[in-house]
Amino acid sequence: MRLPPASEPIRVSDRFRLTLEATILSLEAGAARDERTLPLLADPDHRRRHQLLISAQLDRAFRLRELLARTVRSSASSTSLVSRY
């Protein structure tokens, strides 16, 4: 599935937006925790792989933040739910 052009917003539900925000915060917190652990690693190769992990976490968080910036609430999520009964 292709993303709409950058000028066109992506409509998402409130639940999806909250999930996206939580994922971003989790990735950034994990990267911060891993950065604090980095000086404790003795093996140079282990340090290198750990740095790659941190870079991947931050890159993913950045890309998700870019996606989040393009989102708007879908009209379905802004209306009240109607009971089926």
PyMOL Python script that loads the backbone (N, CA, C, O; Angstrom):
from pymol import cmd

cmd.read_pdbstr("""\
ATOM      1  N   MET A   1       0.830  -1.174   0.000  1.00  0.00           N
ATOM      2  CA  MET A   1       0.000   0.000   0.000  1.00  0.00           C
ATOM      3  C   MET A   1       0.877   1.241   0.000  1.00  0.00           C
ATOM      4  O   MET A   1       1.784   1.374   0.821  1.00  0.00           O
ATOM      5  N   ARG A   2       0.604   2.127  -0.910  1.00  0.00           N
ATOM      6  CA  ARG A   2       1.394   3.349  -1.024  1.00  0.00           C
ATOM      7  C   ARG A   2       0.822   4.429  -0.134  1.00  0.00           C
ATOM      8  O   ARG A   2      -0.388   4.505   0.077  1.00  0.00           O
ATOM      9  N   LEU A   3       1.706   5.264   0.385  1.00  0.00           N
ATOM     10  CA  LEU A   3       1.268   6.415   1.181  1.00  0.00           C
ATOM     11  C   LEU A   3       0.753   7.505   0.252  1.00  0.00           C
ATOM     12  O   LEU A   3       1.235   7.638  -0.873  1.00  0.00           O
ATOM     13  N   PRO A   4      -0.223   8.288   0.714  1.00  0.00           N
ATOM     14  CA  PRO A   4      -0.676   9.411  -0.101  1.00  0.00           C
ATOM     15  C   PRO A   4       0.462  10.420  -0.273  1.00  0.00           C
ATOM     16  O   PRO A   4       1.433  10.399   0.482  1.00  0.00           O
ATOM     17  N   PRO A   5       0.338  11.299  -1.264  1.00  0.00           N
ATOM     18  CA  PRO A   5       1.378  12.327  -1.435  1.00  0.00           C
ATOM     19  C   PRO A   5       1.595  13.103  -0.135  1.00  0.00           C
ATOM     20  O   PRO A   5       0.690  13.210   0.693  1.00  0.00           O
ATOM     21  N   ALA A   6       2.793  13.638   0.031  1.00  0.00           N
ATOM     22  CA  ALA A   6       3.152  14.323   1.272  1.00  0.00           C
ATOM     23  C   ALA A   6       2.223  15.485   1.602  1.00  0.00           C
ATOM     24  O   ALA A   6       2.072  15.832   2.773  1.00  0.00           O
ATOM     25  N   SER A   7       1.603  16.089   0.604  1.00  0.00           N
ATOM     26  CA  SER A   7       0.716  17.213   0.858  1.00  0.00           C
ATOM     27  C   SER A   7      -0.641  16.766   1.386  1.00  0.00           C
ATOM     28  O   SER A   7      -1.403  17.576   1.914  1.00  0.00           O
ATOM     29  N   GLU A   8      -0.943  15.483   1.244  1.00  0.00           N
ATOM     30  CA  GLU A   8      -2.232  14.949   1.665  1.00  0.00           C
ATOM     31  C   GLU A   8      -2.106  14.302   3.049  1.00  0.00           C
ATOM     32  O   GLU A   8      -1.244  13.445   3.241  1.00  0.00           O
ATOM     33  N   PRO A   9      -2.950  14.695   4.022  1.00  0.00           N
ATOM     34  CA  PRO A   9      -2.849  14.083   5.356  1.00  0.00           C
ATOM     35  C   PRO A   9      -3.324  12.633   5.353  1.00  0.00           C
ATOM     36  O   PRO A   9      -4.103  12.217   4.495  1.00  0.00           O
ATOM     37  N   ILE A  10      -2.845  11.891   6.314  1.00  0.00           N
ATOM     38  CA  ILE A  10      -3.243  10.491   6.468  1.00  0.00           C
ATOM     39  C   ILE A  10      -4.262  10.446   7.593  1.00  0.00           C
ATOM     40  O   ILE A  10      -3.966  10.857   8.715  1.00  0.00           O
ATOM     41  N   ARG A  11      -5.448   9.953   7.307  1.00  0.00           N
ATOM     42  CA  ARG A  11      -6.515   9.889   8.304  1.00  0.00           C
ATOM     43  C   ARG A  11      -6.364   8.611   9.130  1.00  0.00           C
ATOM     44  O   ARG A  11      -6.300   7.508   8.587  1.00  0.00           O
ATOM     45  N   VAL A  12      -6.310   8.783  10.451  1.00  0.00           N
ATOM     46  CA  VAL A  12      -6.152   7.646  11.355  1.00  0.00           C
ATOM     47  C   VAL A  12      -7.129   7.781  12.521  1.00  0.00           C
ATOM     48  O   VAL A  12      -7.615   8.871  12.821  1.00  0.00           O
ATOM     49  N   SER A  13      -7.401   6.666  13.162  1.00  0.00           N
ATOM     50  CA  SER A  13      -8.261   6.678  14.344  1.00  0.00           C
ATOM     51  C   SER A  13      -7.461   7.175  15.552  1.00  0.00           C
ATOM     52  O   SER A  13      -6.230   7.201  15.536  1.00  0.00           O
ATOM     53  N   ASP A  14      -8.188   7.562  16.585  1.00  0.00           N
ATOM     54  CA  ASP A  14      -7.525   7.986  17.822  1.00  0.00           C
ATOM     55  C   ASP A  14      -6.700   6.842  18.408  1.00  0.00           C
ATOM     56  O   ASP A  14      -5.600   7.054  18.919  1.00  0.00           O
ATOM     57  N   ARG A  15      -7.240   5.642  18.328  1.00  0.00           N
ATOM     58  CA  ARG A  15      -6.545   4.474  18.873  1.00  0.00           C
ATOM     59  C   ARG A  15      -5.222   4.242  18.145  1.00  0.00           C
ATOM     60  O   ARG A  15      -4.205   3.974  18.784  1.00  0.00           O
ATOM     61  N   PHE A  16      -5.228   4.343  16.821  1.00  0.00           N
ATOM     62  CA  PHE A  16      -3.998   4.158  16.060  1.00  0.00           C
ATOM     63  C   PHE A  16      -2.985   5.247  16.410  1.00  0.00           C
ATOM     64  O   PHE A  16      -1.801   4.961  16.587  1.00  0.00           O
ATOM     65  N   ARG A  17      -3.442   6.483  16.508  1.00  0.00           N
ATOM     66  CA  ARG A  17      -2.551   7.597  16.848  1.00  0.00           C
ATOM     67  C   ARG A  17      -1.907   7.388  18.217  1.00  0.00           C
ATOM     68  O   ARG A  17      -0.711   7.622  18.386  1.00  0.00           O
ATOM     69  N   LEU A  18      -2.705   6.946  19.195  1.00  0.00           N
ATOM     70  CA  LEU A  18      -2.168   6.679  20.533  1.00  0.00           C
ATOM     71  C   LEU A  18      -1.147   5.538  20.498  1.00  0.00           C
ATOM     72  O   LEU A  18      -0.124   5.593  21.180  1.00  0.00           O
ATOM     73  N   THR A  19      -1.429   4.515  19.706  1.00  0.00           N
ATOM     74  CA  THR A  19      -0.488   3.407  19.564  1.00  0.00           C
ATOM     75  C   THR A  19       0.817   3.881  18.929  1.00  0.00           C
ATOM     76  O   THR A  19       1.902   3.482  19.352  1.00  0.00           O
ATOM     77  N   LEU A  20       0.705   4.722  17.924  1.00  0.00           N
ATOM     78  CA  LEU A  20       1.880   5.282  17.263  1.00  0.00           C
ATOM     79  C   LEU A  20       2.709   6.113  18.244  1.00  0.00           C
ATOM     80  O   LEU A  20       3.933   5.988  18.288  1.00  0.00           O
ATOM     81  N   GLU A  21       2.043   6.954  19.022  1.00  0.00           N
ATOM     82  CA  GLU A  21       2.743   7.778  20.014  1.00  0.00           C
ATOM     83  C   GLU A  21       3.430   6.915  21.070  1.00  0.00           C
ATOM     84  O   GLU A  21       4.568   7.187  21.454  1.00  0.00           O
ATOM     85  N   ALA A  22       2.739   5.875  21.539  1.00  0.00           N
ATOM     86  CA  ALA A  22       3.327   4.983  22.543  1.00  0.00           C
ATOM     87  C   ALA A  22       4.546   4.253  21.993  1.00  0.00           C
ATOM     88  O   ALA A  22       5.532   4.066  22.705  1.00  0.00           O
ATOM     89  N   THR A  23       4.483   3.845  20.740  1.00  0.00           N
ATOM     90  CA  THR A  23       5.611   3.148  20.105  1.00  0.00           C
ATOM     91  C   THR A  23       6.815   4.070  20.002  1.00  0.00           C
ATOM     92  O   THR A  23       7.945   3.660  20.268  1.00  0.00           O
ATOM     93  N   ILE A  24       6.571   5.318  19.615  1.00  0.00           N
ATOM     94  CA  ILE A  24       7.655   6.296  19.508  1.00  0.00           C
ATOM     95  C   ILE A  24       8.318   6.503  20.866  1.00  0.00           C
ATOM     96  O   ILE A  24       9.544   6.472  20.978  1.00  0.00           O
ATOM     97  N   LEU A  25       7.506   6.715  21.891  1.00  0.00           N
ATOM     98  CA  LEU A  25       8.057   6.926  23.236  1.00  0.00           C
ATOM     99  C   LEU A  25       8.828   5.713  23.726  1.00  0.00           C
ATOM    100  O   LEU A  25       9.867   5.860  24.370  1.00  0.00           O
ATOM    101  N   SER A  26       8.337   4.521  23.431  1.00  0.00           N
ATOM    102  CA  SER A  26       9.022   3.292  23.831  1.00  0.00           C
ATOM    103  C   SER A  26      10.375   3.152  23.128  1.00  0.00           C
ATOM    104  O   SER A  26      11.370   2.786  23.753  1.00  0.00           O
ATOM    105  N   LEU A  27      10.403   3.443  21.836  1.00  0.00           N
ATOM    106  CA  LEU A  27      11.669   3.375  21.089  1.00  0.00           C
ATOM    107  C   LEU A  27      12.679   4.385  21.625  1.00  0.00           C
ATOM    108  O   LEU A  27      13.854   4.057  21.792  1.00  0.00           O
ATOM    109  N   GLU A  28      12.235   5.600  21.893  1.00  0.00           N
ATOM    110  CA  GLU A  28      13.146   6.633  22.402  1.00  0.00           C
ATOM    111  C   GLU A  28      13.633   6.302  23.805  1.00  0.00           C
ATOM    112  O   GLU A  28      14.800   6.528  24.127  1.00  0.00           O
ATOM    113  N   ALA A  29      12.749   5.768  24.641  1.00  0.00           N
ATOM    114  CA  ALA A  29      13.156   5.374  25.996  1.00  0.00           C
ATOM    115  C   ALA A  29      14.148   4.215  25.940  1.00  0.00           C
ATOM    116  O   ALA A  29      15.126   4.194  26.687  1.00  0.00           O
ATOM    117  N   GLY A  30      13.895   3.254  25.053  1.00  0.00           N
ATOM    118  CA  GLY A  30      14.820   2.126  24.894  1.00  0.00           C
ATOM    119  C   GLY A  30      16.188   2.580  24.419  1.00  0.00           C
ATOM    120  O   GLY A  30      17.212   2.087  24.892  1.00  0.00           O
ATOM    121  N   ALA A  31      16.205   3.526  23.479  1.00  0.00           N
ATOM    122  CA  ALA A  31      17.484   4.047  22.978  1.00  0.00           C
ATOM    123  C   ALA A  31      18.237   4.775  24.092  1.00  0.00           C
ATOM    124  O   ALA A  31      19.453   4.630  24.217  1.00  0.00           O
ATOM    125  N   ALA A  32      17.522   5.555  24.900  1.00  0.00           N
ATOM    126  CA  ALA A  32      18.165   6.275  26.008  1.00  0.00           C
ATOM    127  C   ALA A  32      18.735   5.293  27.025  1.00  0.00           C
ATOM    128  O   ALA A  32      19.844   5.482  27.525  1.00  0.00           O
ATOM    129  N   ARG A  33      17.977   4.248  27.329  1.00  0.00           N
ATOM    130  CA  ARG A  33      18.439   3.229  28.274  1.00  0.00           C
ATOM    131  C   ARG A  33      19.680   2.522  27.717  1.00  0.00           C
ATOM    132  O   ARG A  33      20.649   2.287  28.439  1.00  0.00           O
ATOM    133  N   ASP A  34      19.635   2.188  26.432  1.00  0.00           N
ATOM    134  CA  ASP A  34      20.773   1.510  25.804  1.00  0.00           C
ATOM    135  C   ASP A  34      21.996   2.419  25.737  1.00  0.00           C
ATOM    136  O   ASP A  34      23.122   1.937  25.858  1.00  0.00           O
ATOM    137  N   GLU A  35      21.802   3.718  25.547  1.00  0.00           N
ATOM    138  CA  GLU A  35      22.934   4.651  25.539  1.00  0.00           C
ATOM    139  C   GLU A  35      23.600   4.712  26.911  1.00  0.00           C
ATOM    140  O   GLU A  35      24.821   4.838  27.011  1.00  0.00           O
ATOM    141  N   ARG A  36      22.789   4.621  27.970  1.00  0.00           N
ATOM    142  CA  ARG A  36      23.369   4.617  29.322  1.00  0.00           C
ATOM    143  C   ARG A  36      24.155   3.332  29.586  1.00  0.00           C
ATOM    144  O   ARG A  36      25.105   3.335  30.369  1.00  0.00           O
ATOM    145  N   THR A  37      23.766   2.245  28.942  1.00  0.00           N
ATOM    146  CA  THR A  37      24.434   0.956  29.123  1.00  0.00           C
ATOM    147  C   THR A  37      25.725   0.867  28.326  1.00  0.00           C
ATOM    148  O   THR A  37      26.635   0.128  28.700  1.00  0.00           O
ATOM    149  N   LEU A  38      25.810   1.595  27.255  1.00  0.00           N
ATOM    150  CA  LEU A  38      26.947   1.512  26.330  1.00  0.00           C
ATOM    151  C   LEU A  38      28.319   1.614  27.009  1.00  0.00           C
ATOM    152  O   LEU A  38      29.195   0.807  26.696  1.00  0.00           O
ATOM    153  N   PRO A  39      28.545   2.561  27.918  1.00  0.00           N
ATOM    154  CA  PRO A  39      29.880   2.655  28.541  1.00  0.00           C
ATOM    155  C   PRO A  39      30.252   1.437  29.391  1.00  0.00           C
ATOM    156  O   PRO A  39      31.429   1.227  29.686  1.00  0.00           O
ATOM    157  N   LEU A  40      29.271   0.645  29.781  1.00  0.00           N
ATOM    158  CA  LEU A  40      29.547  -0.514  30.625  1.00  0.00           C
ATOM    159  C   LEU A  40      30.026  -1.728  29.833  1.00  0.00           C
ATOM    160  O   LEU A  40      30.503  -2.703  30.414  1.00  0.00           O
ATOM    161  N   LEU A  41      29.899  -1.668  28.522  1.00  0.00           N
ATOM    162  CA  LEU A  41      30.288  -2.810  27.683  1.00  0.00           C
ATOM    163  C   LEU A  41      31.787  -2.779  27.403  1.00  0.00           C
ATOM    164  O   LEU A  41      32.338  -1.762  26.983  1.00  0.00           O
ATOM    165  N   ALA A  42      32.426  -3.913  27.644  1.00  0.00           N
ATOM    166  CA  ALA A  42      33.884  -3.977  27.499  1.00  0.00           C
ATOM    167  C   ALA A  42      34.319  -4.373  26.094  1.00  0.00           C
ATOM    168  O   ALA A  42      35.284  -3.819  25.568  1.00  0.00           O
ATOM    169  N   ASP A  43      33.625  -5.319  25.484  1.00  0.00           N
ATOM    170  CA  ASP A  43      34.015  -5.839  24.181  1.00  0.00           C
ATOM    171  C   ASP A  43      33.709  -4.816  23.080  1.00  0.00           C
ATOM    172  O   ASP A  43      32.572  -4.356  22.974  1.00  0.00           O
ATOM    173  N   PRO A  44      34.703  -4.453  22.262  1.00  0.00           N
ATOM    174  CA  PRO A  44      34.485  -3.457  21.206  1.00  0.00           C
ATOM    175  C   PRO A  44      33.402  -3.857  20.201  1.00  0.00           C
ATOM    176  O   PRO A  44      32.634  -3.012  19.741  1.00  0.00           O
ATOM    177  N   ASP A  45      33.344  -5.150  19.863  1.00  0.00           N
ATOM    178  CA  ASP A  45      32.325  -5.582  18.911  1.00  0.00           C
ATOM    179  C   ASP A  45      30.932  -5.504  19.527  1.00  0.00           C
ATOM    180  O   ASP A  45      29.962  -5.153  18.855  1.00  0.00           O
ATOM    181  N   HIS A  46      30.848  -5.831  20.799  1.00  0.00           N
ATOM    182  CA  HIS A  46      29.564  -5.713  21.498  1.00  0.00           C
ATOM    183  C   HIS A  46      29.125  -4.244  21.530  1.00  0.00           C
ATOM    184  O   HIS A  46      27.950  -3.943  21.321  1.00  0.00           O
ATOM    185  N   ARG A  47      30.059  -3.340  21.789  1.00  0.00           N
ATOM    186  CA  ARG A  47      29.757  -1.903  21.796  1.00  0.00           C
ATOM    187  C   ARG A  47      29.275  -1.447  20.410  1.00  0.00           C
ATOM    188  O   ARG A  47      28.330  -0.666  20.299  1.00  0.00           O
ATOM    189  N   ARG A  48      29.935  -1.943  19.364  1.00  0.00           N
ATOM    190  CA  ARG A  48      29.566  -1.572  17.998  1.00  0.00           C
ATOM    191  C   ARG A  48      28.155  -2.033  17.678  1.00  0.00           C
ATOM    192  O   ARG A  48      27.359  -1.265  17.138  1.00  0.00           O
ATOM    193  N   ARG A  49      27.834  -3.293  18.009  1.00  0.00           N
ATOM    194  CA  ARG A  49      26.488  -3.813  17.741  1.00  0.00           C
ATOM    195  C   ARG A  49      25.438  -3.107  18.581  1.00  0.00           C
ATOM    196  O   ARG A  49      24.313  -2.891  18.130  1.00  0.00           O
ATOM    197  N   HIS A  50      25.804  -2.751  19.793  1.00  0.00           N
ATOM    198  CA  HIS A  50      24.868  -2.024  20.660  1.00  0.00           C
ATOM    199  C   HIS A  50      24.600  -0.629  20.089  1.00  0.00           C
ATOM    200  O   HIS A  50      23.471  -0.141  20.133  1.00  0.00           O
ATOM    201  N   GLN A  51      25.635   0.002  19.557  1.00  0.00           N
ATOM    202  CA  GLN A  51      25.460   1.316  18.920  1.00  0.00           C
ATOM    203  C   GLN A  51      24.567   1.202  17.689  1.00  0.00           C
ATOM    204  O   GLN A  51      23.762   2.096  17.429  1.00  0.00           O
ATOM    205  N   LEU A  52      24.695   0.123  16.935  1.00  0.00           N
ATOM    206  CA  LEU A  52      23.806  -0.109  15.788  1.00  0.00           C
ATOM    207  C   LEU A  52      22.353  -0.245  16.242  1.00  0.00           C
ATOM    208  O   LEU A  52      21.444   0.266  15.587  1.00  0.00           O
ATOM    209  N   LEU A  53      22.138  -0.931  17.355  1.00  0.00           N
ATOM    210  CA  LEU A  53      20.794  -1.063  17.919  1.00  0.00           C
ATOM    211  C   LEU A  53      20.225   0.301  18.284  1.00  0.00           C
ATOM    212  O   LEU A  53      19.073   0.597  17.969  1.00  0.00           O
ATOM    213  N   ILE A  54      21.014   1.120  18.938  1.00  0.00           N
ATOM    214  CA  ILE A  54      20.576   2.466  19.331  1.00  0.00           C
ATOM    215  C   ILE A  54      20.233   3.291  18.095  1.00  0.00           C
ATOM    216  O   ILE A  54      19.209   3.975  18.066  1.00  0.00           O
ATOM    217  N   SER A  55      21.078   3.229  17.084  1.00  0.00           N
ATOM    218  CA  SER A  55      20.827   3.967  15.844  1.00  0.00           C
ATOM    219  C   SER A  55      19.535   3.513  15.177  1.00  0.00           C
ATOM    220  O   SER A  55      18.770   4.339  14.679  1.00  0.00           O
ATOM    221  N   ALA A  56      19.289   2.210  15.166  1.00  0.00           N
ATOM    222  CA  ALA A  56      18.070   1.682  14.554  1.00  0.00           C
ATOM    223  C   ALA A  56      16.825   2.129  15.323  1.00  0.00           C
ATOM    224  O   ALA A  56      15.806   2.467  14.721  1.00  0.00           O
ATOM    225  N   GLN A  57      16.913   2.129  16.657  1.00  0.00           N
ATOM    226  CA  GLN A  57      15.780   2.575  17.471  1.00  0.00           C
ATOM    227  C   GLN A  57      15.463   4.044  17.207  1.00  0.00           C
ATOM    228  O   GLN A  57      14.300   4.412  17.040  1.00  0.00           O
ATOM    229  N   LEU A  58      16.490   4.875  17.171  1.00  0.00           N
ATOM    230  CA  LEU A  58      16.279   6.302  16.945  1.00  0.00           C
ATOM    231  C   LEU A  58      15.786   6.585  15.528  1.00  0.00           C
ATOM    232  O   LEU A  58      14.956   7.469  15.318  1.00  0.00           O
ATOM    233  N   ASP A  59      16.302   5.830  14.557  1.00  0.00           N
ATOM    234  CA  ASP A  59      15.858   5.995  13.175  1.00  0.00           C
ATOM    235  C   ASP A  59      14.384   5.637  13.041  1.00  0.00           C
ATOM    236  O   ASP A  59      13.619   6.356  12.398  1.00  0.00           O
ATOM    237  N   ARG A  60      13.991   4.529  13.645  1.00  0.00           N
ATOM    238  CA  ARG A  60      12.581   4.098  13.582  1.00  0.00           C
ATOM    239  C   ARG A  60      11.674   5.125  14.273  1.00  0.00           C
ATOM    240  O   ARG A  60      10.602   5.447  13.762  1.00  0.00           O
ATOM    241  N   ALA A  61      12.097   5.631  15.418  1.00  0.00           N
ATOM    242  CA  ALA A  61      11.309   6.643  16.130  1.00  0.00           C
ATOM    243  C   ALA A  61      11.173   7.908  15.285  1.00  0.00           C
ATOM    244  O   ALA A  61      10.104   8.519  15.248  1.00  0.00           O
ATOM    245  N   PHE A  62      12.244   8.301  14.610  1.00  0.00           N
ATOM    246  CA  PHE A  62      12.210   9.485  13.761  1.00  0.00           C
ATOM    247  C   PHE A  62      11.232   9.306  12.616  1.00  0.00           C
ATOM    248  O   PHE A  62      10.440  10.202  12.322  1.00  0.00           O
ATOM    249  N   ARG A  63      11.286   8.124  11.953  1.00  0.00           N
ATOM    250  CA  ARG A  63      10.376   7.872  10.833  1.00  0.00           C
ATOM    251  C   ARG A  63       8.919   7.827  11.292  1.00  0.00           C
ATOM    252  O   ARG A  63       8.023   8.299  10.591  1.00  0.00           O
ATOM    253  N   LEU A  64       8.693   7.258  12.466  1.00  0.00           N
ATOM    254  CA  LEU A  64       7.327   7.233  12.989  1.00  0.00           C
ATOM    255  C   LEU A  64       6.850   8.635  13.357  1.00  0.00           C
ATOM    256  O   LEU A  64       5.674   8.957  13.189  1.00  0.00           O
ATOM    257  N   ARG A  65       7.761   9.471  13.861  1.00  0.00           N
ATOM    258  CA  ARG A  65       7.391  10.871  14.162  1.00  0.00           C
ATOM    259  C   ARG A  65       7.026  11.628  12.880  1.00  0.00           C
ATOM    260  O   ARG A  65       6.104  12.443  12.877  1.00  0.00           O
ATOM    261  N   GLU A  66       7.745  11.357  11.805  1.00  0.00           N
ATOM    262  CA  GLU A  66       7.396  11.972  10.524  1.00  0.00           C
ATOM    263  C   GLU A  66       6.011  11.528  10.074  1.00  0.00           C
ATOM    264  O   GLU A  66       5.221  12.341   9.594  1.00  0.00           O
ATOM    265  N   LEU A  67       5.716  10.248  10.226  1.00  0.00           N
ATOM    266  CA  LEU A  67       4.393   9.727   9.888  1.00  0.00           C
ATOM    267  C   LEU A  67       3.327  10.364  10.779  1.00  0.00           C
ATOM    268  O   LEU A  67       2.267  10.763  10.295  1.00  0.00           O
ATOM    269  N   LEU A  68       3.604  10.458  12.066  1.00  0.00           N
ATOM    270  CA  LEU A  68       2.660  11.054  13.014  1.00  0.00           C
ATOM    271  C   LEU A  68       2.338  12.494  12.642  1.00  0.00           C
ATOM    272  O   LEU A  68       1.198  12.937  12.787  1.00  0.00           O
ATOM    273  N   ALA A  69       3.333  13.220  12.164  1.00  0.00           N
ATOM    274  CA  ALA A  69       3.131  14.621  11.782  1.00  0.00           C
ATOM    275  C   ALA A  69       2.175  14.739  10.594  1.00  0.00           C
ATOM    276  O   ALA A  69       1.554  15.785  10.401  1.00  0.00           O
ATOM    277  N   ARG A  70       2.055  13.693   9.809  1.00  0.00           N
ATOM    278  CA  ARG A  70       1.179  13.722   8.623  1.00  0.00           C
ATOM    279  C   ARG A  70      -0.235  13.241   8.920  1.00  0.00           C
ATOM    280  O   ARG A  70      -1.089  13.265   8.034  1.00  0.00           O
ATOM    281  N   THR A  71      -0.500  12.803  10.150  1.00  0.00           N
ATOM    282  CA  THR A  71      -1.802  12.221  10.452  1.00  0.00           C
ATOM    283  C   THR A  71      -2.802  13.263  10.936  1.00  0.00           C
ATOM    284  O   THR A  71      -2.441  14.281  11.527  1.00  0.00           O
ATOM    285  N   VAL A  72      -4.060  12.977  10.666  1.00  0.00           N
ATOM    286  CA  VAL A  72      -5.185  13.742  11.211  1.00  0.00           C
ATOM    287  C   VAL A  72      -6.227  12.726  11.667  1.00  0.00           C
ATOM    288  O   VAL A  72      -6.268  11.599  11.174  1.00  0.00           O
ATOM    289  N   ARG A  73      -7.060  13.133  12.604  1.00  0.00           N
ATOM    290  CA  ARG A  73      -8.118  12.247  13.081  1.00  0.00           C
ATOM    291  C   ARG A  73      -9.091  11.945  11.952  1.00  0.00           C
ATOM    292  O   ARG A  73      -9.486  12.840  11.205  1.00  0.00           O
ATOM    293  N   SER A  74      -9.469  10.694  11.835  1.00  0.00           N
ATOM    294  CA  SER A  74     -10.465  10.346  10.826  1.00  0.00           C
ATOM    295  C   SER A  74     -11.833  10.793  11.320  1.00  0.00           C
ATOM    296  O   SER A  74     -12.070  10.872  12.526  1.00  0.00           O
ATOM    297  N   SER A  75     -12.717  11.080  10.399  1.00  0.00           N
ATOM    298  CA  SER A  75     -14.037  11.583  10.780  1.00  0.00           C
ATOM    299  C   SER A  75     -14.814  10.543  11.570  1.00  0.00           C
ATOM    300  O   SER A  75     -15.650  10.901  12.398  1.00  0.00           O
ATOM    301  N   ALA A  76     -14.557   9.272  11.333  1.00  0.00           N
ATOM    302  CA  ALA A  76     -15.259   8.215  12.063  1.00  0.00           C
ATOM    303  C   ALA A  76     -14.902   8.227  13.541  1.00  0.00           C
ATOM    304  O   ALA A  76     -15.742   7.911  14.384  1.00  0.00           O
ATOM    305  N   SER A  77     -13.664   8.589  13.864  1.00  0.00           N
ATOM    306  CA  SER A  77     -13.253   8.572  15.276  1.00  0.00           C
ATOM    307  C   SER A  77     -13.728   9.820  16.005  1.00  0.00           C
ATOM    308  O   SER A  77     -13.699   9.855  17.235  1.00  0.00           O
ATOM    309  N   SER A  78     -14.167  10.850  15.276  1.00  0.00           N
ATOM    310  CA  SER A  78     -14.606  12.077  15.939  1.00  0.00           C
ATOM    311  C   SER A  78     -16.104  12.060  16.192  1.00  0.00           C
ATOM    312  O   SER A  78     -16.624  12.957  16.856  1.00  0.00           O
ATOM    313  N   THR A  79     -16.806  11.062  15.681  1.00  0.00           N
ATOM    314  CA  THR A  79     -18.251  10.962  15.944  1.00  0.00           C
ATOM    315  C   THR A  79     -18.490  10.032  17.107  1.00  0.00           C
ATOM    316  O   THR A  79     -17.662   9.172  17.406  1.00  0.00           O
ATOM    317  N   SER A  80     -19.622  10.203  17.763  1.00  0.00           N
ATOM    318  CA  SER A  80     -19.913   9.343  18.908  1.00  0.00           C
ATOM    319  C   SER A  80     -20.358   7.969  18.415  1.00  0.00           C
ATOM    320  O   SER A  80     -20.921   7.829  17.330  1.00  0.00           O
ATOM    321  N   LEU A  81     -20.094   6.975  19.230  1.00  0.00           N
ATOM    322  CA  LEU A  81     -20.479   5.622  18.877  1.00  0.00           C
ATOM    323  C   LEU A  81     -21.955   5.422  19.164  1.00  0.00           C
ATOM    324  O   LEU A  81     -22.470   5.898  20.175  1.00  0.00           O
ATOM    325  N   VAL A  82     -22.625   4.723  18.281  1.00  0.00           N
ATOM    326  CA  VAL A  82     -24.038   4.440  18.437  1.00  0.00           C
ATOM    327  C   VAL A  82     -24.182   2.984  18.818  1.00  0.00           C
ATOM    328  O   VAL A  82     -23.615   2.111  18.161  1.00  0.00           O
ATOM    329  N   SER A  83     -24.933   2.710  19.870  1.00  0.00           N
ATOM    330  CA  SER A  83     -25.149   1.350  20.299  1.00  0.00           C
ATOM    331  C   SER A  83     -25.944   0.572  19.265  1.00  0.00           C
ATOM    332  O   SER A  83     -26.858   1.109  18.638  1.00  0.00           O
ATOM    333  N   ARG A  84     -25.594  -0.684  19.091  1.00  0.00           N
ATOM    334  CA  ARG A  84     -26.304  -1.534  18.131  1.00  0.00           C
ATOM    335  C   ARG A  84     -27.569  -2.136  18.741  1.00  0.00           C
ATOM    336  O   ARG A  84     -28.343  -2.768  18.023  1.00  0.00           O
ATOM    337  N   TYR A  85     -27.797  -1.965  20.007  1.00  0.00           N
ATOM    338  CA  TYR A  85     -28.933  -2.610  20.665  1.00  0.00           C
ATOM    339  C   TYR A  85     -30.019  -1.634  21.007  1.00  0.00           C
ATOM    340  O   TYR A  85     -31.045  -2.022  21.566  1.00  0.00           O
TER     341      TYR A  85
END
""", "prot")
cmd.dss("prot")
cmd.show_as("cartoon", "prot")
cmd.util.cbc("prot")
cmd.orient("prot")
